[in-house]
Amino acid sequence: MAMNEPSEEGRFGKYGGMFVPETLIPACEELEIAFREAWSSTDFRKELDDLLRDYAGRPSPLTRCERLSEELGYQVVLKREDLNHTGSHKINNVLGQALLAKRMGKTRLVAETGAGQHGVATATAAALFGMECVVYMGEVDIERQALNVFRMRLLGADVRSAVSGSRTLKDAINEAMRDWVATVEHSHYCLGSVMGPHPYPWMVREFHRVIGIEAHRQCMDVLGRVPDVVTACVGGGSNALGIFSGFVDTETELVGVEPAGGAAIERGIPGVVHGSLSYLLQDEWGQVLEAESISAGLDYPGIGPEHSHLADIGRARYEKVTDAEVIEAFQLLSRTEGIIPALEPAHALAWMSREREFLLGKTVLLNLSGRGDKDAMQMMEVLG
Ligand SMILES: *Cc1c(COP(=O)(O)O)cnc(C)c1O
C-alpha cells in the first residue's frame, strides 16, 4: 500500500535514505527514535491537536466554489490552508517539530528558508515555545525578501546570511545542517518540507497528514463522496503529500503540479541532494541546477523522495505549468471567488484551468496551500 512508513533505511521504494556525513547519523537516529515515540504517545498527539485547533485555527474549512466552477465547467472545492495562522500549511509541520524538540529537551531551533515563509513559521513557533531560533537564508534571498526578514527578527529570530554557492535556498540548507552538526546537544533542525535525510520526509508528511484526514471527512460531509481528482502544487512536496494522504487509498486521481522551470519529476534524474535520493535537476556532471519559478516557494531543484516513488508506481502523476499560466490563475481565483491565492497553489489552479476538457464533469479538490498577501507586491509589478 502507498504512503505507509518508509523502510528501515528510510526508503520509499528506492528513494529517500540517510545520505549525511557520519557526524549527523547519531542526530538523525536520535530524532527518528524520538519521533516514533512521540507519534505513538496519546499525550503528544493531544497536545499537538490542541495547538493546531487553538493556535493555528484548525480545522481549516472546505469551500465549494460556485462561480469558479461555472467558469471552468466542472465542480471545484478548495481546502483552505490559506486560513491557517501565518497564512499557509507550513504551521502544521513547524508546530509538530517544535513540540517534538521541546519533548527532546532541546532549547534552540535551526531552520533554512528560501522565500522566508518557513523561516517565519519557525520563528513563530520558537516565540510561542520560548525557544532560541536561528534561520539561515541565502544572501540573495535576504535582499529579495526584506519583509519576511523583518518579520522573523520581530518574532525574535536571528537571521543569518548564507554566502556560499548561489546564495539561495540550497546553500541555506547546507549552512543549517552545518550548524546542527555543531550544536546538536541543544538544537533541533526544523526542516521545512518532505525532504532531507530520514526521518524528515516521513515525519514532515505525518505532521501534514491532518490536511488529508480533515479533507476526506469534509468531502464525505459536503459532497457525500471523495472527489475524482485531488491536486496540489509541489515544491519539496509537503502540502501535496498532506492532502494526498487522505485519498491515496481511494480511487481518487492524485496530481502534483510543478513549475516548468523546476519540474524535477519530468526533467530530473535520480540523484542525492541534502541527504536523500530523489529526482533532481542536475547537469551531465551531476552538478545541481538552479530551479526557476515566479514563485520563490517552489524554487527547489529537487522533490521529496516519496513523490518520486508515487510517480514511479503510477499512484500520482506530475504536471508542469508556465509562469504566464500561473499569473492568469492568480487573477482567476481572485476575481471569481474573492480569494487571493499564493503563487504556489496558483500553479495547481493553472493546471486545472488548462485541462478543462479532461476535467469536464469531474469534481476537483484543490489544496489552497497559502494566501497571496505575500505575493501582492510582486504581482503589482507584473500586472501594473
Ligand atoms: C512553502 C510553500 C509551498 C511549497 O512547499 P511544499 O513543501 O511543496 O508544500 C507551497 N505553498 C505555499 C503557500 C508555501 O508557503
The ligand as a Gaussian input file, in Angstrom:
#p B3LYP/6-31G(d) Opt

LIG

0 1
 C        6.420000      26.770000       1.032000
 C        5.157000      26.737000       0.309000
 C        4.889000      25.752000      -0.665000
 C        5.908000      24.737000      -1.122000
 O        6.222000      23.767000      -0.174000
 P        5.728000      22.251000      -0.279000
 O        6.605000      21.555000       0.688000
 O        5.907000      21.804000      -1.675000
 O        4.301000      22.240000       0.128000
 C        3.642000      25.735000      -1.263000
 N        2.696000      26.653000      -0.956000
 C        2.914000      27.627000      -0.038000
 C        1.830000      28.610000       0.248000
 C        4.148000      27.699000       0.622000
 O        4.357000      28.676000       1.519000

